[in-house]
Amino acid sequence: MIQIVAWVTGFTLLGALLGVVYQALGTRRDGRVYPPPGRLVDLGTHRLHLLESGRGSPTILLEAGLMSTVLSWSDLQRELARSFRAVSYDRAGLGWSDFGPMPRTADRIVDELHTLLERAAIPPPYVLVGHSFGGLTMPLFAARYPEEVAGMVLLDPVAPAEWNPPTEHDWKLTRIGAKVCRRAAFLSRIGLIRFVAFLLTTSAKKPASFLVRLISRGTPAEAGSVSSPWFSALPANERAMASVFWVQEKFALTIASQLENLPFSAARVGQLDNFCDKRVVILSARTAPERRRKEHAAMAARLPLGSHVLAGKSNHWIMQEEPDLVMRAIEKVVGYSEKRHDTSVVTSLDSLRKQPVPHKHPSE
């Protein structure tokens, strides 16, 4: 009996060791085959991936959803670059960015984003555009750096009231999601998630799907596993890179922390009734729950220059379904910002003209 246990233990350890090597080789290969499209900016503790295009001012700053990368903005950023300077980035632990310090709260994310912009020499003003989870980070950025923000567009954002406080059901979902992510992080370390992703590309889809269900057991249908309807709704380029990004330990640990800290992050933003005194446009997806759409309208109503628009043809990914609507919203914010700037300049000049000119001595 002892001999059998020893053999089983030995084979298990050998399998784990081979899995670690398999994961390391796969990660190295992915780095060669899929290099970052932008540049890596060193923040001191880790590097963030930044993708820039176009030129001009203000800069359109794009913040992706909970599990997303710069790829979710590809088409829109290309279009924006025709008229503006557009910047997207991968939060720490996602996409091409390095694993970052924990916990992954909205406060930490905003700190890192501001440092990134400074290190990358991208000056304000910024028009903030946030999708989904960006509804927690972009308002916080605007509240902390109001003089650097020219306006904001939020695309079907997470509304702070949805998680402040969370319902018992939602709190349970975050705990389950974080638990599954930590399980996936361990399995990523020994190469199992990568192996399952490989099986999904072969004729062995049936056993691969079984393994996916086994690994993600306990998660609801709307969770972000590859077998969920949520995954199939992702932009095509995001789905294609899931086998590169989602098989990494840093990804699973980052998502776990973001989920665990959703209530805390929402509470921070929920304290800010007026998080931006510039023009803000909030777009709600047609498929968004009624409670979320009502919260979006309430958020806009509390802002001095807020407006709420229903994207009547869109699911959660409004920038994919109705890019023209998003472009018009951004142009509206930029136009108002420029008009406001021109007005303030004229006012300043008028004030200057009204000031008496001091008499100077001829020798001066």
C-alpha positions as CSV (number, residue, x, y, z in Angstrom):
1,M,0.0,0.0,0.0
2,I,2.8,2.4,0.9
3,Q,4.5,1.6,-2.4
4,I,1.3,2.4,-4.3
5,V,1.0,5.8,-2.5
6,A,4.6,6.5,-3.2
7,W,4.2,5.7,-6.9
8,V,1.1,7.8,-7.2
9,T,2.7,10.7,-5.4
10,G,5.8,10.5,-7.6
11,F,3.8,10.5,-10.8
12,T,1.7,13.4,-9.5
13,L,4.8,15.4,-8.7
14,L,6.3,14.5,-12.1
15,G,3.2,15.5,-13.9
16,A,3.1,18.8,-12.0
17,L,6.7,19.5,-12.9
18,L,6.2,18.7,-16.5
19,G,3.1,21.0,-16.4
20,V,5.2,23.9,-15.1
21,V,7.7,23.4,-17.9
22,Y,4.9,23.1,-20.5
23,Q,3.4,26.4,-19.2
24,A,6.8,28.2,-19.2
25,L,7.6,27.1,-22.7
26,G,4.0,28.0,-23.9
27,T,4.2,31.5,-22.3
28,R,7.6,32.1,-24.0
29,R,6.2,31.0,-27.3
30,D,3.2,33.3,-27.0
31,G,5.5,36.2,-26.3
32,R,7.3,35.6,-29.6
33,V,4.2,34.9,-31.7
34,Y,2.0,37.6,-30.2
35,P,4.2,40.6,-29.3
36,P,2.5,43.7,-27.7
37,P,1.1,46.0,-30.4
38,G,2.0,49.0,-28.2
39,R,4.8,49.8,-25.7
40,L,5.4,48.7,-22.2
41,V,5.8,51.5,-19.7
42,D,7.7,50.9,-16.4
43,L,5.9,52.1,-13.3
44,G,8.6,51.0,-11.0
45,T,6.8,48.0,-9.6
46,H,5.5,46.6,-12.9
47,R,5.0,47.5,-16.5
48,L,1.7,48.5,-18.2
49,H,1.0,48.0,-21.9
50,L,0.0,51.3,-23.6
51,L,-1.4,51.6,-27.2
52,E,-1.4,55.1,-28.8
53,S,-2.7,56.3,-32.1
54,G,-3.6,59.6,-33.8
55,R,-2.7,63.0,-32.5
56,G,-4.2,66.2,-31.1
57,S,-5.9,67.4,-27.9
58,P,-7.8,66.4,-25.9
59,T,-6.6,62.8,-25.6
60,I,-9.3,60.2,-25.7
61,L,-8.5,57.7,-22.9
62,L,-10.1,54.3,-23.2
63,E,-10.7,52.0,-20.2
64,A,-11.8,48.4,-20.9
65,G,-14.2,46.1,-19.0
66,L,-13.5,43.7,-16.2
67,M,-11.6,41.0,-18.2
68,S,-10.9,42.9,-21.3
69,T,-7.8,44.4,-23.0
70,V,-6.9,47.0,-25.6
71,L,-8.3,44.6,-28.2
72,S,-11.9,45.5,-27.1
73,W,-11.2,49.0,-28.5
74,S,-9.4,48.1,-31.7
75,D,-12.1,49.2,-34.3
76,L,-13.2,52.3,-32.3
77,Q,-9.6,53.4,-31.6
78,R,-8.7,53.1,-35.2
79,E,-11.7,55.4,-36.1
80,L,-10.9,57.8,-33.3
81,A,-7.3,58.2,-34.5
82,R,-8.6,59.9,-37.7
83,S,-9.5,63.0,-35.6
84,F,-8.0,62.6,-32.1
85,R,-5.2,61.2,-30.1
86,A,-6.6,57.9,-28.7
87,V,-5.0,55.9,-26.0
88,S,-5.9,52.5,-24.6
89,Y,-4.1,50.3,-22.1
90,D,-4.1,47.0,-20.4
91,R,-4.7,47.1,-16.6
92,A,-2.1,45.2,-14.5
93,G,-2.5,41.5,-14.9
94,L,-4.4,41.7,-18.1
95,G,-3.4,41.5,-21.7
96,W,0.3,42.3,-22.3
97,S,0.7,44.1,-18.9
98,D,2.7,42.7,-16.0
99,F,1.1,41.3,-12.9
100,G,0.6,44.2,-10.5
101,P,0.4,44.7,-6.7
102,M,-2.7,43.6,-4.8
103,P,-5.5,44.2,-4.1
104,R,-6.9,45.3,-7.4
105,T,-9.2,48.1,-6.2
106,A,-10.5,51.0,-8.3
107,D,-8.2,53.3,-6.2
108,R,-5.1,51.3,-7.1
109,I,-6.1,51.1,-10.7
110,V,-6.6,54.9,-10.9
111,D,-3.2,55.5,-9.2
112,E,-1.5,53.3,-11.7
113,L,-3.3,54.8,-14.7
114,H,-2.3,58.4,-13.6
115,T,1.3,57.3,-13.2
116,L,1.2,55.6,-16.6
117,L,0.1,58.8,-18.3
118,E,2.9,60.8,-16.5
119,R,5.6,58.2,-17.3
120,A,4.4,57.9,-20.9
121,A,4.4,61.8,-21.3
122,I,0.8,61.9,-22.4
123,P,-0.4,65.3,-21.1
124,P,-4.0,66.3,-20.2
125,P,-6.7,67.2,-20.9
126,Y,-8.3,63.7,-21.2
127,V,-11.8,62.7,-22.4
128,L,-12.4,59.5,-20.3
129,V,-14.2,56.7,-22.0
130,G,-15.0,53.7,-19.8
131,H,-16.8,50.4,-20.7
132,S,-18.5,48.3,-18.0
133,F,-16.0,48.0,-15.1
134,G,-14.7,51.4,-16.3
135,G,-17.8,52.8,-14.7
136,L,-16.0,52.5,-11.4
137,T,-12.5,53.7,-12.4
138,M,-13.2,56.6,-14.8
139,P,-15.5,58.5,-12.4
140,L,-12.9,58.1,-9.6
141,F,-10.2,59.4,-11.9
142,A,-12.3,62.4,-12.8
143,A,-13.0,63.1,-9.1
144,R,-9.3,62.9,-8.2
145,Y,-7.9,64.8,-11.1
146,P,-10.7,67.2,-12.2
147,E,-8.3,69.8,-13.7
148,E,-7.0,67.1,-16.1
149,V,-10.4,65.9,-17.4
150,A,-12.3,67.4,-20.3
151,G,-15.3,65.2,-20.1
152,M,-16.5,61.6,-20.0
153,V,-18.4,58.9,-21.9
154,L,-19.5,55.7,-20.1
155,L,-20.6,52.6,-22.1
156,D,-23.1,50.4,-20.2
157,P,-21.0,51.1,-17.0
158,V,-21.2,49.2,-13.8
159,A,-23.4,51.5,-11.6
160,P,-22.0,51.9,-8.1
161,A,-25.5,51.3,-6.6
162,E,-25.5,47.8,-8.1
163,W,-22.7,46.8,-5.6
164,N,-23.1,49.4,-2.9
165,P,-24.2,47.4,-1.0
166,P,-24.4,44.2,-3.1
167,T,-27.4,41.9,-2.8
168,E,-26.8,38.6,-1.1
169,H,-27.0,36.9,-4.5
170,D,-24.4,39.3,-6.1
171,W,-22.1,38.9,-3.1
172,K,-22.3,35.2,-3.4
173,L,-21.5,35.4,-7.1
174,T,-18.3,37.4,-6.5
175,R,-17.2,34.9,-3.8
176,I,-17.8,32.0,-6.2
177,G,-16.1,33.8,-9.1
178,A,-13.1,34.7,-7.0
179,K,-12.8,31.1,-5.7
180,V,-13.0,29.6,-9.2
181,C,-10.4,32.1,-10.4
182,R,-8.0,31.1,-7.7
183,R,-8.5,27.5,-8.6
184,A,-7.8,28.4,-12.2
185,A,-4.6,30.3,-11.1
186,F,-3.2,27.2,-9.5
187,L,-4.1,25.0,-12.5
188,S,-2.5,27.6,-14.8
189,R,0.7,27.4,-12.9
190,I,1.0,23.7,-13.7
191,G,-0.1,24.1,-17.4
192,L,-3.6,22.5,-17.1
193,I,-5.6,25.5,-18.3
194,R,-3.2,25.9,-21.3
195,F,-3.7,22.2,-22.1
196,V,-7.5,22.5,-21.9
197,A,-7.3,25.5,-24.2
198,F,-5.3,23.4,-26.6
199,L,-7.8,20.6,-26.5
200,L,-10.6,23.1,-27.4
201,T,-8.8,23.7,-30.8
202,T,-8.7,20.0,-31.6
203,S,-11.3,17.3,-32.2
204,A,-11.2,16.5,-28.5
205,K,-13.7,19.3,-27.8
206,K,-16.0,17.0,-25.8
207,P,-13.5,16.0,-23.1
208,A,-12.2,19.6,-23.1
209,S,-15.7,21.0,-22.5
210,F,-16.0,18.5,-19.6
211,L,-12.8,19.7,-18.1
212,V,-14.0,23.4,-18.5
213,R,-17.2,22.5,-16.6
214,L,-15.2,20.7,-13.9
215,I,-12.7,23.6,-13.4
216,S,-15.5,26.2,-13.4
217,R,-18.0,24.2,-11.4
218,G,-20.2,26.4,-9.2
219,T,-20.1,29.4,-11.6
220,P,-23.4,30.7,-13.1
221,A,-24.1,30.6,-16.8
222,E,-23.4,34.4,-17.2
223,A,-19.9,34.0,-15.8
224,G,-16.8,34.4,-18.0
225,S,-15.9,30.9,-18.8
226,V,-15.4,29.8,-22.4
227,S,-18.6,27.7,-22.2
228,S,-20.8,30.7,-21.2
229,P,-23.0,32.9,-23.5
230,W,-21.0,35.8,-22.1
231,F,-17.8,34.5,-23.8
232,S,-19.5,34.1,-27.2
233,A,-20.6,37.8,-27.0
234,L,-17.0,39.0,-26.7
235,P,-15.4,40.8,-29.7
236,A,-13.8,38.3,-32.1
237,N,-10.3,39.4,-31.4
238,E,-10.7,39.1,-27.7
239,R,-12.1,35.6,-28.0
240,A,-9.2,34.6,-30.3
241,M,-6.6,35.8,-27.7
242,A,-8.3,34.0,-24.7
243,S,-6.1,31.0,-25.3
244,V,-3.1,33.3,-24.8
245,F,-4.3,35.6,-22.0
246,W,-6.7,33.5,-20.0
247,V,-4.3,30.6,-19.5
248,Q,-1.9,32.8,-17.4
249,E,-1.8,32.8,-13.6
250,K,-1.6,36.6,-13.5
251,F,-5.0,36.8,-15.3
252,A,-6.8,34.5,-12.9
253,L,-5.4,36.2,-9.8
254,T,-6.2,39.7,-11.1
255,I,-9.8,38.8,-12.0
256,A,-10.2,37.2,-8.5
257,S,-9.0,40.4,-6.8
258,Q,-11.1,42.7,-9.0
259,L,-14.2,40.6,-8.2
260,E,-13.5,40.5,-4.5
261,N,-13.1,44.3,-4.4
262,L,-16.1,45.2,-6.5
263,P,-18.2,46.2,-3.4
264,F,-15.3,48.3,-2.0
265,S,-14.6,50.0,-5.3
266,A,-18.3,50.7,-5.8
267,A,-18.6,52.2,-2.3
268,R,-15.7,54.6,-3.1
269,V,-17.4,55.8,-6.3
270,G,-20.9,55.8,-4.7
271,Q,-19.7,58.5,-2.3
272,L,-19.2,60.8,-5.3
273,D,-22.6,62.2,-6.3
274,N,-21.0,64.8,-8.6
275,F,-17.8,63.1,-9.8
276,C,-17.4,65.3,-12.9
277,D,-18.5,68.9,-13.6
278,K,-17.7,68.6,-17.3
279,R,-20.0,67.0,-20.0
280,V,-20.8,63.4,-19.2
281,V,-22.7,61.0,-21.5
282,I,-23.9,57.6,-20.2
283,L,-25.0,55.0,-22.7
284,S,-27.1,52.1,-21.6
285,A,-27.3,48.8,-23.6
286,R,-30.6,47.7,-24.8
287,T,-30.0,44.3,-23.0
288,A,-29.0,45.9,-19.7
289,P,-31.2,45.0,-16.7
290,E,-33.9,47.6,-16.0
291,R,-32.3,48.3,-12.6
292,R,-29.0,49.2,-14.3
293,R,-30.7,51.5,-16.8
294,K,-32.5,53.3,-14.1
295,E,-29.2,53.8,-12.1
296,H,-27.6,55.1,-15.3
297,A,-30.4,57.7,-15.6
298,A,-30.1,58.6,-11.9
299,M,-26.3,59.0,-12.2
300,A,-26.7,61.4,-15.2
301,A,-29.4,63.4,-13.4
302,R,-27.1,64.0,-10.4
303,L,-24.4,65.5,-12.7
304,P,-24.5,69.1,-13.7
305,L,-23.9,68.3,-17.3
306,G,-24.9,64.7,-17.5
307,S,-27.0,63.0,-20.1
308,H,-28.4,59.5,-20.5
309,V,-28.9,57.7,-23.8
310,L,-30.3,54.3,-24.6
311,A,-28.3,52.4,-27.2
312,G,-31.3,50.7,-28.7
313,K,-29.5,48.3,-31.0
314,S,-26.7,47.2,-28.6
315,N,-25.8,44.4,-26.2
316,H,-23.3,45.1,-23.5
317,W,-20.5,45.8,-26.1
318,I,-21.9,49.1,-27.4
319,M,-18.6,50.0,-29.1
320,Q,-19.0,46.9,-31.3
321,E,-22.7,47.1,-32.0
322,E,-23.1,50.9,-32.4
323,P,-19.7,52.5,-32.9
324,D,-21.3,55.5,-34.6
325,L,-23.3,56.3,-31.5
326,V,-20.2,56.1,-29.3
327,M,-18.3,58.4,-31.8
328,R,-21.1,61.0,-31.7
329,A,-21.1,60.9,-27.9
330,I,-17.3,61.4,-27.8
331,E,-17.5,64.2,-30.4
332,K,-20.3,65.9,-28.3
333,V,-18.1,65.8,-25.2
334,V,-15.1,67.1,-27.1
335,G,-17.1,69.8,-28.8
336,Y,-18.5,71.1,-25.5
337,S,-15.1,71.0,-23.9
338,E,-13.6,73.1,-26.7
339,K,-16.6,75.6,-26.6
340,R,-16.2,75.9,-22.8
341,H,-12.4,76.5,-23.2
342,D,-13.0,79.2,-25.9
343,T,-15.6,80.9,-23.6
344,S,-13.2,80.9,-20.6
345,V,-10.4,82.3,-22.7
346,V,-12.7,85.1,-24.0
347,T,-13.9,85.8,-20.4
348,S,-10.3,86.0,-19.2
349,L,-9.3,88.4,-22.0
350,D,-12.3,90.6,-21.2
351,S,-11.3,90.7,-17.6
352,L,-7.8,91.6,-18.6
353,R,-9.0,94.4,-20.8
354,K,-11.1,95.9,-18.0
355,Q,-8.1,96.0,-15.6
356,P,-6.4,99.5,-15.4
357,V,-3.0,99.7,-17.0
358,P,-0.5,100.7,-14.4
359,H,1.5,103.9,-15.1
360,K,5.1,103.2,-15.7
361,H,8.1,105.5,-15.1
362,P,9.9,106.2,-18.4
363,S,13.0,104.6,-17.0
364,E,11.2,101.3,-16.5
